[in-house]
């Protein structure tokens, strides 16, 4: 793939760079033959969430520009736990859980990055961190770190107020050592991460300068928040995950479709590859125009994460329920959403099957709302009913009761929680 000499400018234009250690040096470096850079992903869960999409998309931009990404799977650092951005110590994970989580994340990264022909590498930092001898590490690496300077890092300063464990205090050394190893063995001179990683990245750059007499570079991405100042990617039901078994494709689509009007330009810039001229145009539309921009955003991100076919089904399902913001396709877009036929088709709703024998034992509406995940507990379902937010076949549920065969039309019923969360129940023999 041909080099894009303006990839740094592309990231800047799209708002994806919060801070860099040497902007001019990075611009120059990224205009030279392919550079190797890395971003780390600690396997603290078996799936990434939407907050991880920013580093992934930056990796995609750089790989498309001809550079070589290294995705570091933090099998070693996850044993310690990163204190950055946390008010309390992370839950310690077992080695077995870390390995299992790592497999899930590795599979997800393969959806976005081209790992063929050494164009991208996935490396587990447990390969070197788990073999370290503690005393040797302290003598060879620890001596280059000033405790006074470490305590000025924002991630540590915040935690000193609530308590910082000694094991967490070591995290900066381990991440810096990762950068040192990758620079030495892979000629990797650029590290990227969220803005809360600034202190860790700078520590690695300083270590490389001291131990290898080389200049290394760092870039951080902005911490994305909503207009209310809340961390992006959270809903009333918890985090929005990239794994379909944690967040259904339709719920994922609706998360983006329901964004605030004021956020659309930022989200289109960050999470899609649409040209910036189009992003600017779409974000300035009014009334149904801005809703069309949200449909385009939701479709593009869902197609990126779950594939075009799944995104098409989610889009059609949403349109069948709430209508299309631009049915006559008057708004121009380079998105393939404009090629999707909106002829009625079987709705791609999350589906649960129950059989007649289960029905005869007395399955209640509260049972179903809990079982489908429309509510986290029976207590939450009962509160939903009391507040008028629970529906059966688009009729408000007044109180809990057993489900009957008469509720089913063509062996189907439709449950709804709130305005936009649906689940289909199929009755089987």
C-alpha positions in Angstrom: 0.0 0.0 0.0 1.3 3.4 -0.9 2.6 5.6 1.9 0.5 8.6 3.0 3.0 11.3 4.0 0.2 13.2 5.7 -0.9 10.5 8.2 0.0 12.6 11.2 -1.9 15.5 9.7 -4.9 13.2 9.1 -4.9 12.2 12.8 -4.6 15.8 13.8 -7.4 16.9 11.5 -9.7 14.2 12.9 -9.0 15.2 16.5 -7.3 11.9 17.3 -4.1 13.4 18.8 -4.3 14.8 22.3 -0.6 15.2 23.0 2.7 14.2 21.4 6.2 14.3 22.7 7.7 15.9 19.5 5.1 16.8 16.8 7.7 17.9 14.2 9.9 14.9 14.9 7.0 12.6 14.5 5.8 14.2 11.3 9.3 13.8 9.8 9.6 10.2 11.0 6.2 9.2 9.6 7.2 10.5 6.2 10.1 8.1 6.0 10.0 4.4 5.0 7.6 2.3 7.1 7.9 2.9 10.9 7.0 0.5 13.6 4.7 1.6 16.4 2.9 -0.1 19.2 -0.2 0.2 21.4 -0.9 -2.0 24.4 -4.2 -3.8 25.3 -4.3 -5.3 28.8 -6.6 -8.4 28.8 -8.7 -7.3 31.8 -11.9 -8.7 30.1 -12.5 -11.2 27.3 -13.7 -8.4 25.0 -12.7 -4.9 24.2 -15.3 -2.1 24.5 -16.0 1.0 22.4 -13.4 3.0 24.2 -10.8 0.7 22.6 -12.0 1.7 19.2 -9.9 4.9 19.2 -6.5 3.2 19.5 -7.7 0.5 17.0 -8.8 3.1 14.4 -5.5 5.0 14.8 -3.7 1.7 14.1 -5.8 1.3 11.0 -5.0 4.8 9.8 -1.3 4.2 10.2 -1.3 0.7 8.7 -3.2 2.0 5.7 -0.5 4.7 5.4 2.1 1.9 5.2 3.4 1.7 8.7 3.7 -1.5 10.9 1.6 -1.8 14.0 2.5 -4.0 17.0 -0.4 -4.8 19.2 0.9 -5.7 22.6 -1.3 -8.1 24.6 -0.6 -7.3 28.2 -0.5 -10.8 29.6 2.3 -9.6 31.9 1.1 -6.1 32.9 -2.4 -7.4 33.5 -0.9 -9.4 36.4 -0.1 -6.1 38.0 -2.9 -3.8 37.0 -2.7 -0.3 35.6 -3.6 2.4 38.1 -4.1 5.0 35.4 -7.6 6.4 35.4 -8.7 4.3 38.3 -9.8 5.5 41.8 -9.1 2.1 43.4 -7.0 -1.0 42.8 -8.2 -3.3 39.9 -9.4 -6.7 40.8 -6.5 -9.2 40.5 -7.0 -11.7 37.8 -5.8 -15.3 37.8 -3.2 -16.3 35.1 -5.8 -18.6 33.6 -8.3 -15.8 33.3 -5.7 -13.5 31.7 -4.9 -16.1 29.1 -8.6 -16.7 28.3 -9.2 -12.9 28.1 -6.2 -12.6 25.8 -7.6 -15.1 23.3 -10.8 -13.1 23.1 -9.1 -9.8 22.5 -6.7 -11.3 19.9 -9.6 -12.5 17.9 -11.2 -9.1 17.9 -8.0 -7.3 16.8 -7.8 -9.6 13.8 -11.1 -8.0 12.5 -9.5 -4.6 12.1 -5.8 -5.1 11.3 -4.0 -7.0 8.5 -1.7 -9.5 10.2 -0.6 -11.1 6.9 3.0 -11.0 5.6 4.3 -9.4 8.9 2.2 -6.2 8.3 1.2 -6.3 11.9 2.3 -8.3 14.9 0.5 -9.4 18.0 2.9 -9.9 20.9 2.3 -10.9 24.5 4.5 -9.0 26.9 4.3 -11.9 29.3 7.0 -13.4 26.9 9.6 -11.2 28.6 8.0 -9.9 31.8 7.2 -13.3 33.2 10.9 -14.3 32.9 12.3 -11.2 34.7 14.5 -11.7 37.7 13.4 -9.1 40.2 16.8 -8.1 41.6 18.3 -7.9 38.2 15.4 -5.8 37.0 15.8 -3.4 39.9 19.5 -3.0 39.2 19.3 -2.7 35.4 16.0 -0.8 35.0 14.8 0.5 38.3 17.9 2.6 38.9 16.9 4.8 36.0 13.6 5.9 37.6 13.2 8.7 40.1 10.5 8.1 42.7 10.0 11.9 43.0 9.4 12.2 39.3 7.1 9.1 39.2 4.9 10.7 41.9 4.3 13.7 39.7 2.5 11.5 37.1 -1.2 12.3 37.1 -2.2 8.6 37.4 -0.1 8.3 40.6 -1.0 11.7 42.1 -4.7 10.9 41.9 -4.3 7.5 43.5 -2.2 8.8 46.4 -5.4 10.3 47.8 -7.2 7.0 47.9 -4.3 4.6 48.3 -1.7 3.2 45.8 -0.4 -0.3 46.3 3.2 -1.1 45.8 2.4 -3.6 43.0 0.6 -0.9 41.1 3.5 1.5 41.6 5.6 -0.9 39.6 3.3 -0.6 36.5 5.1 2.4 35.0 8.5 0.5 35.1 7.0 -2.5 33.4 5.3 -0.5 30.6 8.5 1.5 30.1 10.4 -1.8 29.9 8.0 -3.0 27.2 8.9 0.0 25.1 12.6 -0.6 25.8 12.3 -4.2 24.6 10.3 -3.4 21.5 12.7 -0.6 20.5 15.7 -2.9 21.0 14.3 -6.0 19.3 11.7 -4.6 16.8 13.1 -1.1 16.1 9.9 0.3 17.4 10.3 4.0 18.2 6.7 5.1 18.7 4.3 4.3 21.4 0.6 5.4 21.5 -2.1 5.2 24.1 -4.9 7.1 25.8 -4.2 10.4 27.4 -4.0 8.8 30.9 -1.0 6.9 29.6 1.2 10.0 29.1 3.3 9.4 32.2 4.0 5.8 31.3 4.9 6.6 27.7 7.3 9.4 28.7 8.9 7.1 31.2 9.6 4.6 28.4 11.0 7.3 26.1 13.3 8.4 28.9 14.4 4.8 29.6 15.2 4.2 25.9 17.3 7.5 25.8 19.2 6.4 28.9 19.8 2.7 27.9 20.0 2.8 24.1 20.9 6.5 23.4 18.0 6.6 20.9 15.2 9.1 20.4 11.7 7.6 20.8 8.3 9.2 20.5 4.9 9.2 22.1 1.3 10.1 21.1 -1.8 10.1 23.3 -5.4 10.1 22.2 -8.1 12.2 23.9 -10.2 10.8 26.6 -13.7 10.8 25.0 -16.5 12.0 27.2 -20.2 12.8 26.5 -21.6 16.4 26.6 -22.4 15.7 30.2 -18.8 15.0 31.0 -19.4 11.2 31.5 -17.0 8.6 30.2 -18.0 7.7 26.6 -19.1 4.1 26.0 -21.2 3.7 29.1 -25.0 3.2 29.2 -27.5 2.5 31.9 -26.9 -1.2 31.2 -23.1 -0.9 31.6 -20.2 -0.8 29.1 -20.9 -1.1 25.3 -18.8 -4.1 24.2 -17.4 -5.2 20.8 -18.4 -8.8 21.5 -21.9 -9.6 20.2 -22.6 -11.9 23.2 -22.1 -9.0 25.6 -23.8 -6.2 23.5 -26.1 -7.3 20.7 -25.5 -5.9 17.2 -28.8 -4.0 17.4 -28.0 -2.5 20.8 -24.6 -1.6 19.5 -26.1 0.1 16.5 -28.7 2.0 18.6 -25.9 3.2 21.0 -24.4 5.2 18.1 -27.8 6.1 16.6 -28.9 7.7 19.9 -25.8 10.0 20.3 -26.3 13.7 21.1 -26.6 16.1 18.2 -23.7 18.1 19.5 -21.4 15.0 19.4 -22.0 13.9 15.8 -19.0 15.7 14.2 -16.6 14.4 16.8 -17.9 10.8 16.6 -17.9 10.8 12.8 -14.3 12.1 12.8 -13.1 9.6 15.4 -14.9 6.4 14.5 -15.4 6.5 10.7 -13.2 6.8 7.7 -15.5 9.2 5.9 -13.8 12.2 4.3 -13.6 15.2 6.6 -15.4 17.4 4.1 -18.3 15.0 4.3 -18.1 14.8 8.1 -18.3 18.6 8.3 -21.3 18.7 6.0 -23.2 15.9 7.8 -22.6 17.5 11.2 -24.1 20.8 10.1 -27.4 19.3 8.9 -30.6 20.1 10.8 -33.8 18.3 11.9 -34.0 14.9 10.0 -30.7 15.7 8.4 -28.8 15.3 11.7 -30.8 12.1 12.3 -29.6 10.8 8.9 -26.0 11.7 10.0 -26.6 9.5 13.1 -27.9 6.7 11.0 -24.7 6.9 8.9 -22.5 7.0 12.0 -24.3 4.0 13.5 -24.1 2.0 10.3 -20.4 2.8 9.6 -19.2 1.9 13.1 -21.4 -1.3 13.2 -20.1 -2.4 9.8 -16.5 -1.8 11.1 -17.0 -3.9 14.2 -19.5 -6.5 13.2 -19.3 -6.5 9.4 -21.5 -4.9 6.6 -24.1 -7.8 6.7 -24.8 -7.4 10.4 -24.8 -3.6 10.1 -27.3 -3.8 7.3 -29.7 -6.1 9.4 -29.4 -3.7 12.3 -30.1 -0.7 10.2 -33.1 -2.4 8.6 -34.5 -3.4 11.9 -34.1 0.1 13.4 -35.8 1.6 10.3 -38.7 -0.8 10.5 -39.3 0.2 14.1 -38.6 4.0 14.0 -38.6 4.9 10.4 -35.8 6.2 8.1 -34.5 9.8 8.5 -33.8 10.1 4.7 -36.0 7.5 2.9 -35.7 9.4 -0.5 -31.8 9.5 -0.2 -31.6 13.2 -0.6 -28.5 13.5 1.6 -25.4 12.6 -0.3 -22.9 10.3 1.4 -20.0 8.1 0.4 -21.3 5.5 3.0 -22.6 2.3 1.5 -25.7 2.8 3.7 -27.3 4.5 0.6 -27.1 1.2 -1.3 -29.3 -0.7 1.3 -32.8 -1.6 0.2 -35.4 -0.8 2.9 -37.9 -3.3 1.7 -39.5 -5.1 4.6 -37.6 -8.2 5.7 -37.5 -10.4 8.8 -36.4 -8.3 11.7 -33.0 -9.1 13.1 -33.9 -8.7 16.7 -32.2 -10.5 19.6 -34.1 -13.7 20.0 -34.8 -16.1 22.8 -36.5 -19.5 22.2 -38.8 -21.1 24.8 -40.7 -24.3 24.3 -44.2 -25.3 25.2 -43.2 -27.3 28.3 -41.4 -24.3 29.8 -44.5 -22.2 29.1 -46.7 -24.7 30.9 -44.6 -24.5 34.0 -45.5 -20.8 34.5 -42.9 -18.5 32.9 -43.7 -15.0 34.0 -43.0 -11.7 32.2 -40.5 -10.7 35.0 -38.7 -14.0 34.3 -38.5 -13.2 30.6 -37.2 -9.6 31.0 -34.5 -10.9 33.3 -33.6 -13.9 31.1 -33.3 -11.8 27.9 -31.1 -9.2 29.6 -33.6 -6.4 29.1 -33.3 -6.0 32.8 -30.4 -7.1 35.1 -32.6 -8.6 37.8 -36.2 -9.4 38.7 -36.2 -6.4 41.0 -35.2 -4.1 38.2 -37.9 -5.6 35.9 -40.5 -4.9 38.6 -39.4 -1.3 38.9 -39.5 -1.0 35.0 -43.1 -2.2 35.1 -44.0 0.2 37.9 -42.4 3.1 35.9 -44.4 2.2 32.8 -41.3 1.2 30.8 -42.1 -2.5 30.0 -44.0 -3.6 27.0 -45.4 -6.8 25.6 -46.3 -6.7 21.9 -46.2 -2.9 22.1 -48.8 -2.9 24.9 -47.6 -1.5 28.3 -47.4 -4.1 31.0 -49.3 -3.1 34.1 -48.2 -6.0 36.4 -46.3 -9.2 36.3 -48.2 -12.3 35.2 -47.6 -15.7 33.7 -47.2 -15.8 29.9 -49.9 -17.6 28.0 -50.1 -19.2 24.5 -52.6 -16.5 23.6 -49.8 -13.9 23.9 -48.1 -15.4 20.9 -48.9 -14.4 17.4 -47.4 -16.8 14.8 -45.4 -18.2 17.7 -43.7 -14.9 18.4 -43.9 -12.2 21.0 -42.0 -8.9 21.3 -40.7 -7.5 24.5 -39.6 -3.9 24.9 -37.7 -2.1 27.7 -37.9 1.7 27.5 -38.2 3.3 24.1 -35.7 1.4 22.0 -34.6 -1.9 23.5 -36.3 -5.0 22.1 -36.2 -8.7 22.4 -38.1 -11.3 20.4 -39.4 -14.6 22.0 -40.0 -17.6 19.8 -42.3 -20.4 20.9 -41.0 -23.9 19.9 -42.8 -27.3 20.2 
